[in-house]
Amino acid sequence: MNTLTDLRGQIDGIDDQLAALFEQRLAVVQLISREKAAVGGCVRDKGREQEILGRVCDGCGAFAPYTRAFFRHILSLSRKMQRNHRAG
């Protein structure tokens, strides 16, 4: 039987993994930002964003709305980082 403490420990471990993966993603976003700037590309690529959302939400079942919201926020932060990178 899982106790609240055990479950929270699982959440902590998952959060640590998510944070590390998010940092990896942002490092790649920086590289993408440089490439886009070099070729005059736009920060936002709606087609690519839809592709990502479709791929990550496929098979999520009841969790799909939450997964979609989570990734929309990730994409928004990625765009913000790209804009900051270009400005600065």
C-alpha positions as CSV (number, residue, x, y, z in Angstrom):
1,M,0.0,0.0,0.0
2,N,1.3,3.4,-1.0
3,T,1.4,6.0,1.7
4,L,1.1,9.8,1.0
5,T,4.8,10.1,1.9
6,D,5.7,7.3,-0.6
7,L,3.6,8.9,-3.3
8,R,5.1,12.3,-2.7
9,G,8.5,10.7,-3.0
10,Q,7.6,9.4,-6.4
11,I,6.4,12.9,-7.4
12,D,9.7,14.4,-6.2
13,G,11.6,11.9,-8.4
14,I,9.5,12.6,-11.4
15,D,9.8,16.4,-10.9
16,D,13.6,16.0,-10.8
17,Q,13.5,14.1,-14.1
18,L,11.2,16.7,-15.6
19,A,13.4,19.6,-14.6
20,A,16.5,17.9,-16.0
21,L,14.7,17.1,-19.3
22,F,13.3,20.6,-19.5
23,E,16.8,22.0,-19.1
24,Q,18.1,19.7,-21.9
25,R,15.2,20.9,-24.1
26,L,16.0,24.6,-23.4
27,A,19.6,24.0,-24.4
28,V,18.4,22.6,-27.8
29,V,16.0,25.5,-28.1
30,Q,19.0,27.9,-27.9
31,L,20.7,26.0,-30.7
32,I,17.5,26.1,-32.8
33,S,17.2,29.9,-32.1
34,R,20.7,30.4,-33.5
35,E,19.9,28.4,-36.6
36,K,16.6,30.2,-37.2
37,A,18.3,33.6,-36.8
38,A,21.0,32.6,-39.2
39,V,18.5,31.8,-41.9
40,G,16.0,34.5,-41.1
41,G,13.4,32.1,-39.7
42,C,10.5,33.2,-37.5
43,V,10.5,32.3,-33.8
44,R,7.1,30.7,-34.1
45,D,6.4,27.7,-36.4
46,K,2.7,26.9,-35.9
47,G,2.9,23.8,-38.0
48,R,5.7,22.4,-36.0
49,E,3.9,23.2,-32.8
50,Q,0.8,21.4,-34.0
51,E,2.9,18.4,-35.0
52,I,4.5,18.3,-31.5
53,L,1.1,18.6,-29.7
54,G,-0.4,15.9,-31.9
55,R,2.5,13.5,-31.3
56,V,2.8,13.9,-27.5
57,C,-1.0,13.8,-27.0
58,D,-1.6,10.8,-29.2
59,G,-2.6,7.9,-26.9
60,C,-2.9,10.0,-23.8
61,G,-6.6,9.2,-23.4
62,A,-8.2,11.0,-20.5
63,F,-4.9,12.8,-19.8
64,A,-4.7,14.4,-23.3
65,P,-6.2,17.8,-22.2
66,Y,-3.6,18.1,-19.4
67,T,-0.8,16.9,-21.6
68,R,-1.8,19.4,-24.3
69,A,-1.9,22.3,-21.8
70,F,1.5,21.3,-20.3
71,F,3.1,21.2,-23.7
72,R,1.5,24.4,-24.8
73,H,3.1,26.1,-21.9
74,I,6.5,24.5,-22.7
75,L,6.2,25.8,-26.3
76,S,5.3,29.2,-25.0
77,L,8.4,29.3,-22.8
78,S,10.5,28.1,-25.7
79,R,9.3,30.9,-27.9
80,K,9.9,33.4,-25.1
81,M,13.4,32.1,-24.7
82,Q,14.1,32.4,-28.4
83,R,12.8,36.0,-28.4
84,N,15.0,36.8,-25.5
85,H,18.0,35.1,-27.1
86,R,17.5,37.2,-30.3
87,A,17.1,40.4,-28.4
88,G,20.1,40.0,-26.4
